[in-house]
Amino acid sequence: MSGTAQVQEPTKLDPALIRVVIAVLVGGLAVVFDTTIVAVALHTLATDLHTSVATIQWVSTGYLLALGVTIPIAGWAQRRIGIKRLWLIALVIFGLGSVLCTFAWNAPSLIGFRVFQGIGGGIMLPLMTTLVMQAAGGAGLGRIMSVVSLPTVLGPVLGPVAGGLILDHWHWSWLFWVNVPFCAVGVVLAAVMLPKDGPVTRPKLDVVGVVLVSPGLVGVLYGLSRSSQAGGFGRADVLVPLIGGLVLILAFVGWSLRRKAALINVRLLDHWPLASSSLLLFLSGIALYGAMLLLPLYYQQLRGMSALGAGLMLIPQGLGTFVSRNIAGRLSDTMGARWLAVIGFGVVVVGTLPFAFAGGTTNEVVLLVTLFVRGLGLGAVTIPLMALAFRGLERADIPDASIISRIASQVGGAFGTAVLAVILQHALLGAHSVAAAATAFQVSFWWSVGFAAVAASLSLVLPGRPRQ
């Protein structure tokens, strides 16, 4: 690891790097869109599989927990069997899990197949970044991240639209069939385009680390996922796994600091670009996913739209993100992440603030423009933060940095969703009129604005302009 590594921006991307990006994007599209596509189908699944919404919720929760188990071991597995082989194995697991989901005959079978699918997805998420960052060799990180992060940025926005369209016209099994072509083509492209694996080191598995960090991450994610139920964070089934998970994670940090070959090298957090970007990625997860809970509910519960209609209303946010991501990628390679993040979070505040005043009859055109502005801010924030995490790192450190930044973003998203769900739930108590419900949503959006404002302030601690 070197904190003084220079940043060199190429005039054009290397053809070998372009091949890696194409192979990773095609395979990764299915994983990133899968979670948000399925999220809009829970009521349909509960009806068709003759079960309760509380039970079918495990279709999403089980997948999330499987990610929590497998993300921490991706770095060790890469060193053990090679990154290309691991990517192919994970992609096949995810594709097979998708096929199995289409044949699910009841809720337990679908939940089990989703857990199997999540094992592949949990390995692929950090590998997507690792593959591209190692191929880039530390050059033009912002530009590269603006391309490879496209599914991650647009997934939460376009996923509900795709899910709504499928449910309106086809059987729910097509939610999973759409993954199969991406996986099949992704396997072929990866086999042809990814560079061959070099010699592997075959390190021993840090069993103690696995026992600590994987259950710890699962406990945190499970506790946060349960907090949206009645009782919020005061429930025993929220507090016990949440506190237990945090204790296990802290124990893993202590264990890792005393070992040279820990499952995840947490000493990398001494590297300020990675540490600061992870903190802000946590907060950006709150700003993105927390508001993504509120926005569809606002359109459905307050304005009476269908799931598809609510998803369509969010398209301008995705367009804004699409527009700003390339600009943000280029600027982050020259001016650094600090001021881009400050400005980006500031734009997110501006793009969220009108919803803190919106009611059930607020002009839709105004809200659509507002969402486009919000999308511009999200793109300006996400790309430089993701690129900053790898500035100045040696090639061997990239897998662990990918895992650390991925966990920060994943937990931030879960935390933001949980907190804003609890805030909205409490605000809606006793709201028996449209005006009272509108006030409840306004209170919740004020909290979302506050999270983004705090993130804008903390962005000032990010490193400045990289050396060219």
N, C-alpha and C positions, 0 to 999 in steps of 0.2 A: 504493500500500500504506500502510495506517495501522495502527500498533500500538495506537492509543488509541480505535479505533472502539468505540462502545457496543453492547451486546447488548440487543436489545429482544425480549421474548417476547410474541408475539401471543396474544390470548385464544382465537382460533380461526384455523385455516389459511385462507388466501385461496383462493377457488374457482379462480382461475387457476393457483395453485400446485398444488392438488389435481389438476387436469387434467394438468399436467406429470408429477406423480408417477405417476399411473395409466398414462399412455402409456409412461413409462420403465420402470416395473416389469414390465408385460406383455412388452415387447420384451426386457428384460434377463434375464427368468427363464430363457430358453433358453440364453443364454450362460453364466450362472453355474452352472447345473446340468449343463451338457454335459460338462465336464471330469471331474467326479466320477462321473457315470453311466457314462462310457466306461471309466474306470479299472478297474472290476470285471469288464470283459468281455474283457480281453486274452487270457486262456487260451482262451476260446470263439472269439475271432476267429482266433487262431493255428491252432486245429484246423480251423475251417471254411474258412479260406483257405489251408490246407496250407503253413504256414510256421512258423518258430521263434518262440518268445516274444521272443527278442532282436530279431528283425526287426519283429514287430508292436508292440513297445514304441515304435517311431517314430510310431505312431498318436497316442500321447500326447505324445512328445517333439517331433514336428514341429509339433503344435498349439501347444505351449508356446513354441517358438522363434518361431513366427509372431507370437504375442503380443508377444514381446520386440522384434521388428522394428518393429511398428506402433504400440505404445503411445507411444513418444517423439514420433512425428510427429502425434499427434492434435491437439495444441494449434495447431500451424501450419496443419493442414488445416481446423480450425474457423474460424480467422481468414481463411483463403483463400476458402472456399466457403460459410461459414455453418453454424452448429451444427445447425439442423434438417435441412438438406440432407445434411450429413455423417452424421447419425444414420440417416436413411432409406437412404442409400447403404450404410452399414455393415450395417444390418439386412437389406437385400436380399442382400448378399454372404454374410452368415452363413446366411440361409435357403437360398439357392441351393447353398451348400457342403453344407448338411445333406442336401438332396435328392440331390446328386451322391454323397455318402457311401453312401446307401442302394443305389445302383446299382453300387458298387465290385465289380469282378470278381476282383481279386487284392490282395495286400498293398500293392504299389507304388501302385496306383490309389487305394486307401483312404487311404494316407499323403498322397498329393498332394492329394486332396480335403480332407483335414483341415487341411493347410497353408493352402489357400484359405479354408476356414472360419475359421481362426484370424486371418486378415487382418481379416475383419469383426469378430471378437470383440475383437481387440486395440484397435480404434478405439472400440468401444462401451464397454469397461470404464471408461476415464476419463471418457467423455462422460456416462455415467449420473449420476455425481456432479456434473459441471460443469453439466448442464442444470438439476438441481434446486437446486443452491446459487445459481446466478445468478438463478433464478426467486424464491428465498426472499429475496434481498436482504440477507442477513446476520442475519435475525431467526429466533429459535427453531431454531437449527441442530441442537441435540440431538434435539428432537422430530422434526424432519424426517429426520435421518439414521437414526433408529430405524425409520422406515418404508422409506426407499429402500435401506437396507442389508440388509433382510430376506432377499433371495435370497443375498447374499454370506455371511451368517451361517449360514443353514440349508443352503445348498448342499452343503458337505462332509459334513453329517450325513444328509440325506435323499437325496442323489444315489445313494449305494451301495444304498439300499433300493429306489429306483426301478429302478436298473440290474438288481438281482437279480430283482425281480419280472418285468421284461421278459424276461430270459434264461430264467427258469423256464417262461414261458408262450408266448413268441413268438420269432420269428426275430430275430437280432441287428440287422437293419436298422431295427427299431423303435426302437433306441436313438437314431437320428437322425430318424426320422419324427416323434417326439414334439416335436421342435423346430419343425416346420413350422407348426402352428396358432398357436403363440406369435408366430412371425415374421410370419405373415400378418395376424393381428389387430393386432400391434404396429405394422405399417406403416400400417394404416388409422387407428388411434388417434393415431399420431404426426402423420400428415398433417392430422388434424382438430383435435387438441388442443394440439399444440405451437405456440407463438407464431411468427409469421413472422420470418424472418431480417431483421435490420437491414442497414445498409450494411456491406460487407466491406472490409477494408483491403488485401487481396491482397499480403501481405508476401512477400518473396523467401525461397525455401527456403535455410536454412543447410546447405549441402551438406556442408561440413566437419563440422558437428555431427552430421549423419546418419551420415556415414562413421565417426565415432568412437563415438557412443553406442549406435546400434542393434547393430552387430557386438559392441560391448563387452557389452551386456546379453545378447545371444545367447550369447556365450562363457561368461559367468558361469552362465547358466541351463543351458547344455549340460553344462558341467563338473560342476555340482551334480547334474544328472540321471544322469550316468554314475558317480557316486561310490558308488552302491549296489551296483555289480558287485564281483566278487571283487578284492581289492587296495585297495578304497576310494580314499582321497585320494592314495595312492602311485602310482596309475596315470598314465602319460603322457597318456592321452586325457582325464584329469580335470585334471591340473595345468596342462597347456599352455593349453587354452581358458580355464580359470579365471583363471590369472595374466594371460594375454593380455587377457582381458575386463576385469579390474580396471585394467590399465594404460590401456586405451582409455577407460574411464570417467573415470579421473583426468585423462587428457589432455583429455577433453571438459569437465570442470569448469574446468580452466585456460583452455581456449579460451572457454568461456561467460563467465567473469569479465571477459574483455577486450572483450566485444562487447555492444552494446546490444540487438541483435536476434538473440540466440542461439536455437537450436531449443527449449531449455528454459531458463527464467530461473532459474539456480541461486542468484542473489543473493537470492531469496526465502527461502533458508535463514538469512538474517540475522534473519528474523522468527521469534522464539523459539517461538510456538505451533506453527508448521509444522515447524520443525526438531525440536523435542522430540517432537511427535506422530509424526513419521516414524520416529524412533528407536524409539519404543515400538510402532509398528505393525510394524516389522521383528521385534521380539521377540515380539509377539502372533502374528505369522505362524508363528514357530517353535513357540510354545506350542500353537497350534491345529492346524496341518498336521503338525507333527512327531508329536504324540500321535495324530493321526488315521491315521498310518501304523501305529503300534503297536497301537492298540485292535482293529481288525479282525483283524490277525495273531494277537493274543492269543487271540481267540475261535476263529479257524480252526485255528491250529497247536497250541494248548495244550488247547483244549476240544473240538476236532473238529467245529466247526460249519461249515455251508455259507456261501457268500458272502452269501446272502440272510439266513440266520440271524444272521450277524455284523452285517449292516446293521440288522436289526430290534432288536438289542440296543443299538444306539447311538441309538435314537429318544429315550430319556429325556434325553440330552444336548441334542438339538434342542429338546425341550419346555422345558427349563430356559432355553435361550437365548431362546426365544420369550417366556417369562414375564418375563424380566428386561430385555429390550431397551426396552420402553416406559417402564418406571420409570427406567432408566438415561438415556434420552433426556431426560426431563423434569428429572431431577436435574442433568444436565450443564449445562443452561441456567441453573441457579440456584447450584449449589455448585461448578461447574467440574469439570475432568477429573482433577485431581491425586488427591484422596482416593478418588474413584470407581475410578480405575485401581489405586491401592494396594489397596483392599478387593477389587476384582475379581480381580486377580492372586493375592491371598491366598486367595480362594475357589477359584480354579483349583488352587492348591497343595493345598488340603484335598480337592478333588474328584479329584485325581490320585494323592495319597499312598497310598490303599488298594491301588492296583494295584502299587505298589512292594513290597507284602507278599503279593499274590495268587498263588495257585497254580492247579493244574488243577481243584481241587474247591472253591474258595472259593464261599461262598453267593452265588447269582446275584442274589437280591433286594438284598443289601448292595451289590453292584456296580451294579445299576440305580439305586439311590438315590444312590450316589456319582457316577454319570454325570449325573444330574439336577442335583446340586450343582455339578458341573464346568460344566455348561451355563449355570447362573446366573452363574457367574464370567465366562465368555466373553462373554456379553451385556453384563455390566456393564463390561467392559474395552473391547470393540470400538467401541461406539456413541460414548462420549465422546471417544475418541482420533480417530475419523474426523471428528467435528464440530469438535474443537479445531484441526485442520489449517487450517480456513478462518476462524477467528476473527480479526477485524480486517483482513481482506484486502479490497482493492478488487475490483470486478467483473472488471476486466481481468486480474487476477492469478489468478483461480480456475482457468482451464484448466491453467496450469503447476503450480499447487498440486495439482490432481487427479492429474496425471501423476507428480509427485514422490511423493505418498503412495501411489499405486497401485504404483509400482515398489518402494517400501520394503516394502509388504505382500507383493508377488509374490516378491521375492528372499528375504524372510524365510521365507515358506512353503517355497520350494525349499531354502533352507539348512537349515531345521529337519528337513525330510524326509530330506535327504541325510545329515546328521550322525547322526540317530537310526537310520537304516538301516545306516550303517557300524557304529555302536555295537552294534546288535542282531546284525548279521552276525558280528562278532568275538566277541561273548558266546556265540553259538550254536556256535562252532567246538568240536568235541569233545563237544558236549552230546548224548549217546546215550541219555539217559533222560528221563522226564517231569520228574523233579525238577531235573535239570540245565537243561532247557529253561525251566522255571519261573524258575530263578535268573537265566538270561539275560534274560528279560523283565523281571524285577524290577530288574536293573541298568539296563536301558534306561529304565524308568519313573522311576528315581531321577534320571537325567539330565534327563528332561522336567520333573520337579519342580524341579530346580535352575534350569533356564531360567526357569520361572515365578517363582521366588523372586528371581532377579536382576532380572527385569522389575518386580516389586513394589518393590524397593529403588530402582531407577532412576526409577520413577514419581514419586518425591518431587521431582524436578527440573521437573516439569510446571508450567505457570502455574496460579495459584490461581483463586479465584472471579472470574467476569467481572463487569464493571460493568453494572448493570441500566439 
